[in-house]
Amino acid sequence: MFKIDFVNRIVSFFPTLKNQLRIAHIPYTPVQYISRNLKASALYALASGVLFFFVLQKAGLSKLLLVPIFAIVLLLFFQYSLIKVKAKIRKREREIDKEVLFIGRYLLVKLYSGRPLLNAIVETSSSRGIASKYLKEIVDDIGTGRTIEDALNSAMAYSPSSKLRRILFYINNALQLGIDVTKPLESVLEEITKEEELEIKKYGKKLNTLVIFYMLAAIILPSLGVAMFIVISSFVNFPIDFNGLLVFVFFIVVLQFLFITFFKSIRPMVNL
């Protein structure tokens, strides 16, 4: 009973967790997710505590330091579990944004060919990509007996992509007004296309600056630095051994990896 009350109290501090789990497609309730990650975090903290016990014993420090160490490690791993939910939402958002124009245009072609809206959504949900899988969830929701409007409202509420939400909103709004869906859909697709073109232009300007910084920090400075260090070390009689060069190469590889990761993270997920 105490455990359930404790977990419920922690869940109360994260009122948006339920929606985040739904958007991230994590099949747990907030209580289940918090409970599982508390147990995992406690195990990691306990393992870290054992490791730090030997470190403190070797250093001759007080074992009472294990208490704050355990608490800090527990909080860090628990916080990491919450960050994973947001990271998964962000990943799904980028994946959907990459394909949202393709899905919207595919749906528009089906509508222009004379397909009813429901049939067009069903056929679009059978195409490739994660965005089509999201439409498949709408089709499954309609299959349970819900109306198209209710299914679209639910999809908008739990969509990680604002672009897909806008497409669904325009479709649902046209249905509620009783007007042709093709014109609003075509209009929002044009808006999204212009936005993505603007994102590409902004990325190009940002990339130019980053490339200059990359050339200086990861190519020119390391190469000139090594050459100058070798020349100076020959004058001051400071030999450079193989292990020292390996350490330097390791830092260069880490720096290159950080730049590559950063370039990928800022790249807009568009597919015009």
NUDO-483952 format. One line per 4 residues: their letters; for each residue x, y, z of C-alpha. Coordinates in pm, 1 decimal, m for minus. Layout:
% NUDO-483952
a> X/Y/Z  ...
***
This chain:
% NUDO-483952
mfki> 0.0/0.0/0.0  282.6/237.2/90.3  457.3/157.1/m238.4  144.4/238.1/m441.7
dfvn> 89.8/565.3/m255.4  456.3/658.0/m302.0  446.3/592.6/m677.1  115.4/779.6/m713.9
rivs> 264.5/1076.7/m530.4  559.0/1082.3/m772.3  324.8/1052.6/m1071.6  133.7/1357.7/m946.1
ffpt> 447.3/1566.6/m1007.8  433.0/1479.4/m1380.2  79.3/1564.3/m1496.1  174.8/1552.5/m1866.0
lknq> 338.1/1209.6/m1847.3  21.5/1024.1/m1950.7  m7.8/1219.6/m2276.1  365.7/1193.3/m2339.4
lria> 357.8/813.9/m2302.8  63.0/798.3/m2541.8  236.4/1020.7/m2797.7  563.1/825.4/m2765.1
hipy> 374.8/495.3/m2810.3  509.3/354.5/m2482.9  255.6/89.9/m2373.3  255.7/171.4/m2001.0
tpvq> 43.1/376.5/m1769.6  222.2/655.3/m1578.1  214.6/444.0/m1260.5  362.6/142.5/m1439.5
yisr> 629.9/350.4/m1612.3  734.8/533.6/m1296.1  736.7/210.3/m1093.8  950.8/24.1/m1350.9
nlka> 1201.2/305.5/m1382.3  1224.1/358.3/m1006.9  1322.7/m7.5/m968.6  1575.5/14.5/m1253.6
saly> 1719.2/340.8/m1118.8  1750.8/189.5/m770.2  1943.1/m108.5/m911.9  2179.5/118.5/m1105.9
alas> 2227.0/336.7/m798.1  2297.3/29.1/m584.6  2555.7/m97.1/m834.2  2715.9/247.6/m841.1
gvlf> 2712.3/252.5/m460.9  2908.8/m73.9/m449.1  3163.7/69.2/m691.1  3198.5/392.7/m495.7
ffvl> 3231.5/193.5/m171.4  3562.5/51.6/m290.4  3668.6/392.9/m425.3  3598.7/561.6/m89.9
qkag> 3767.6/280.1/96.9  4075.2/313.1/m123.0  4079.7/690.4/m77.5  4025.9/664.8/297.0
lskl> 3709.8/879.6/289.3  3397.1/846.4/502.6  3145.1/580.0/399.3  2867.1/827.0/481.6
llvp> 2933.2/981.4/140.5  2759.5/675.6/m7.7  2422.5/817.6/98.1  2436.4/1136.0/m116.5
ifai> 2606.7/940.6/m397.0  2324.3/685.0/m399.2  2061.2/961.6/m400.1  2230.4/1156.8/m680.7
vlll> 2276.6/850.3/m902.4  1915.9/744.8/m836.6  1785.4/1087.9/m937.2  2007.8/1101.8/m1245.9
ffqy> 1893.4/765.0/m1379.8  1530.2/841.8/m1299.0  1556.2/1175.7/m1477.8  1715.5/998.6/m1772.8
slik> 1412.1/768.8/m1795.9  1187.5/1075.4/m1828.4  1414.6/1231.1/m2088.5  1390.3/908.0/m2292.8
vkak> 1016.2/966.5/m2333.5  1072.3/1315.2/m2473.8  1354.0/1186.0/m2694.6  1126.5/920.3/m2840.4
irkr> 857.5/1179.9/m2907.2  1114.1/1398.6/m3080.4  1235.3/1104.8/m3288.9  880.1/1019.6/m3400.0
erei> 817.3/1385.9/m3478.8  1122.9/1406.0/m3704.6  1034.1/1078.9/m3878.2  676.7/1194.6/m3946.7
dkev> 786.1/1543.0/m4058.6  1019.8/1382.1/m4310.8  726.2/1203.4/m4479.0  431.0/1427.6/m4403.1
lfig> 431.0/1597.6/m4744.8  447.5/1265.1/m4926.2  153.6/1132.8/m4724.7  m47.8/1452.9/m4774.3
ryll> 13.0/1457.6/m5149.0  m64.6/1087.0/m5177.3  m392.8/1147.1/m4995.6  m467.6/1446.8/m5219.0
vkly> m410.1/1241.7/m5535.7  m650.6/977.4/m5409.2  m914.0/1242.0/m5337.5  m870.4/1403.5/m5679.7
sgrp> m909.4/1060.5/m5840.5  m1260.5/1040.9/m5693.6  m1199.5/826.0/m5386.2  m1417.5/896.8/m5080.0
llna> m1223.0/1037.4/m4786.6  m1236.0/718.9/m4579.2  m1119.1/503.2/m4869.6  m841.4/753.3/m4945.8
ivet> m721.8/740.1/m4583.8  m732.8/359.1/m4584.0  m530.5/337.9/m4907.8  m282.3/599.5/m4786.8
sssr> m235.6/407.9/m4460.5  m121.4/107.4/m4665.6  174.3/297.2/m4813.1  526.6/304.0/m4672.1
gias> 671.7/498.3/m4379.7  590.9/580.8/m4020.4  341.9/852.8/m4116.6  131.4/595.1/m4300.8
kylk> 140.9/377.6/m3988.6  0.8/671.9/m3797.2  m285.9/694.1/m4045.9  m335.5/320.1/m3996.2
eivd> m406.3/394.0/m3630.4  m678.9/636.4/m3739.9  m826.5/366.5/m3963.9  m817.8/116.4/m3676.4
digt> m983.9/374.1/m3451.5  m1262.9/420.7/m3705.8  m1293.6/41.7/m3728.5  m1384.2/28.6/m3359.5
grti> m1702.4/225.5/m3432.9  m1587.8/586.3/m3386.2  m1678.5/851.6/m3640.6  m1413.3/995.5/m3870.2
edal> m1435.6/1331.1/m3688.5  m1375.9/1171.3/m3346.8  m1088.9/959.6/m3480.1  m924.9/1266.3/m3636.8
nsam> m968.6/1467.2/m3314.4  m803.5/1188.5/m3116.7  m521.0/1164.8/m3369.8  m459.6/1539.5/m3350.7
aysp> m443.9/1525.3/m2971.8  m175.8/1254.4/m2972.0  25.4/1342.4/m3281.7  392.0/1426.6/m3215.4
sskl> 409.8/1626.4/m3539.9  256.4/1973.5/m3559.6  259.1/1948.6/m3940.5  52.8/1630.6/m3940.1
rril> m181.1/1787.5/m3682.5  m241.3/2077.7/m3918.4  m323.4/1844.3/m4207.4  m565.9/1647.4/m3991.3
fyin> m717.6/1971.4/m3858.6  m790.4/2103.3/m4207.4  m943.1/1771.1/m4310.2  m1156.4/1750.5/m3996.2
nalq> m1259.8/2115.7/m4023.8  m1370.8/2063.7/m4384.6  m1572.6/1760.1/m4279.7  m1748.7/1951.0/m4003.0
lgid> m1828.6/2240.7/m4237.9  m1946.8/2000.0/m4506.3  m1718.2/2137.2/m4778.1  m1480.2/1971.4/m5023.4
vtkp> m1168.9/1840.6/m4844.9  m932.3/1876.1/m5142.3  m904.6/2257.3/m5140.5  m815.7/2296.2/m4768.0
lesv> m577.0/2001.9/m4793.0  m404.4/2146.8/m5098.2  m376.2/2483.5/m4920.9  m212.8/2343.9/m4606.0
leei> 27.9/2133.6/m4813.6  141.1/2447.7/m4996.2  194.9/2621.4/m4661.4  399.7/2331.3/m4526.8
tkee> 604.9/2319.8/m4849.1  691.8/2690.2/m4816.0  782.9/2641.1/m4448.9  1013.6/2351.8/m4532.6
elei> 1179.9/2550.9/m4810.2  1242.0/2827.4/m4554.8  1384.5/2570.1/m4310.2  1628.6/2451.0/m4577.2
kkyg> 1743.3/2809.5/m4645.3  1796.1/2874.8/m4273.1  1985.4/2546.6/m4241.7  2209.8/2644.1/m4533.1
kkln> 2301.1/2976.0/m4370.3  2362.8/2808.8/m4035.9  2568.6/2536.6/m4202.4  2802.6/2786.5/m4366.8
tlvi> 2901.5/2926.7/m4027.2  2936.4/2581.8/m3872.2  3154.1/2455.2/m4156.9  3396.7/2744.9/m4105.2
fyml> 3410.7/2671.2/m3732.7  3455.2/2300.0/m3808.3  3745.1/2367.6/m4045.8  3917.8/2579.5/m3781.5
aaii> 3852.6/2364.9/m3472.6  3870.3/2013.0/m3617.0  4112.6/2038.5/m3911.4  4337.4/2345.0/m3920.1
lpsl> 4410.8/2388.6/m3548.8  4485.3/2016.8/m3481.0  4713.6/1979.5/m3784.6  4900.3/2305.7/m3722.6
gvam> 4905.5/2235.1/m3349.2  5071.7/1896.0/m3395.8  5329.3/2038.0/m3638.5  5414.9/2327.2/m3405.4
fivi> 5425.4/2100.3/m3101.8  5669.2/1862.6/m3276.2  5893.8/2151.7/m3376.8  5887.8/2309.0/m3029.1
ssfv> 5943.3/1974.8/m2853.9  6257.5/1919.8/m3060.8  6403.2/2246.5/m2925.8  6309.9/2195.7/m2558.6
nfpi> 6407.9/1828.2/m2561.4  6054.7/1706.8/m2483.5  6011.4/1370.8/m2659.9  5671.3/1263.0/m2789.5
dfng> 5601.1/894.9/m2745.0  5350.6/677.7/m2929.8  5101.3/677.3/m2639.9  5090.2/1057.0/m2643.7
llvf> 5006.9/1055.8/m3012.6  4733.5/798.1/m2952.1  4574.6/1020.9/m2686.8  4583.5/1314.6/m2926.1
vffi> 4426.5/1106.9/m3205.7  4157.0/990.5/m2963.8  4058.1/1349.6/m2883.6  4051.4/1434.8/m3254.7
vvlq> 3819.3/1139.2/m3323.6  3590.3/1244.4/m3037.6  3583.5/1600.4/m3172.2  3498.3/1477.2/m3521.8
flfi> 3219.9/1258.0/m3382.3  3074.7/1551.4/m3186.1  3067.6/1768.5/m3497.6  2902.9/1495.2/m3706.1
tffk> 2640.2/1436.5/m3436.9  2571.1/1809.2/m3411.5  2535.3/1845.7/m3788.0  2282.7/1561.4/m3792.0
sirp> 2085.5/1703.6/m3499.7  2028.3/2044.8/m3662.5  1947.5/1906.5/m4006.7  1579.5/1973.4/m4090.0
mvnl> 1378.1/1659.4/m4154.6  1217.6/1763.1/m4480.5  1149.4/1574.7/m4801.5  1025.9/1806.6/m5073.2
***
